[in-house]
Amino acid sequence: MFTPHLYQMLPHPFTPFLNVLPLEDGTDVKVLCEFLLKVIKLCQVEQMTDCAIYDLTYPYCRGDLLTSVTHAITTGENFEDFHARSLGHFIPSREMLQLRIARYERVQWEGEHFSTYL
């Protein structure tokens, strides 16, 4: 016997990802980077379309970031282009350079395994 109300009690598969997404307006670089990393992880795990990604993240955006997401939705922009445009728009070039040096062009730490460094 098929009982649809039993399926309504199951948790939604996106719940763990959506519970950790903060409300974001693009003013704090650290929070914006964390937000985008969580959205990218969601995209990789679920292999979603760009439209679905925007639909899920739209409620978590405010201010200028909301305007940027709305523009991406109306123009049909793919997520990779939106991601690059968001980083270029919200993160000042000097801070982007500092992030690149701190994350990618850094010296290997003492005792750090080579695979971790790469």
N, C-alpha and C positions, 0 to 999 in steps of 0.2 A: 504494500500500500504506500503510495507516494504522499508524503506529508511535507509541504513546503515550509511550514513554520519551523521545522527542525533545522532547515538550512539557514534560516534567519538568525539562529542563535550562534552560528559559527562566526568567528572573527573575520573581518575583511583582510585579505592578504596585504593590503597597503598600510594597514593600521600602524605597524611598527615604524615604518618610514615617515608617515605623516605626523605621528606623535612627536617626533624629534625636530620637525621643521619649525623654526621660529618665525614670527612675523618680521618681515624685513622691508626696509625702505631704501637701502643702499647707502646710508650715511656712515655706517661703521664698516670699515674695510674687513676687519677680522670676522665679523658676523656674516657679512656678505660672502666671503670666501667659504665659510662653513656651510652656509645655505646652498651655495652652488655645488659644493662637494657632495652634500647629501642628495641633491637633485640628480647629480651625475650618477651616484651610486644607485639611486632608484631606477634610473634609465638603464643601467647596465644589468641589474638584477632582473628586472621585469621586461626588458627589451620593448619599450613602449614607443608609440609614434610621437612625433613632435607635438601634434595637436593634443594628445592625451597628457603629455608632460605639462603643457601650458595650462590645460584645464585643471590639473591637480595642484599646480603651484600658484595659480591665480589668487585663490583666497588668502594665501600667506604673504602676498606682496602689498606694499603700501607706497604712497608718494611717487617718487621718480621711477622706482623699480616697477611699480604697477603700470605706469605710463609706458615703460619700455616693453613690458610683457604684452600689453594691449597692442602696441605697434607690431610686435612680432606675430601676434595672432592675426591681425588684420592683413598683414603683408604675406603671411604664410612662410615666414622665415624659419629655416631649420635651426635646431637647438645649438649646433656647434657655432653658427654665425651669431646667434643671440648671446651665447656664452662669451665669445670673443668681444663682441660689441659692449657687453655689460662690463667686462673687465677694463676695457679701454675707457669707458665713460665714467665709471664710479671710482676707479683706483687711479690716483695721480701717478704720473710717469715716474717721479722720483721714488714713490713708495713701491711701485711695480718693480723697479730696478733693485730696491732693497730686498724685496721678497724673492726675486730671482737669485740674487747672491746668497741669501740665507738658505734657500731650499735646494737650488740646483748647482750653483757654481761655488760650492763650499769645499773646504778642505776636509779630508776624511778624519774623523775623530779618532783619538787614540783608543785602541781596543775595539773599535767598530768593525764588524765583519764586512768583508768587501762586498758581498751581495746586498747587504743592507745599505751600504754607501751608494751603490749603483741604483 
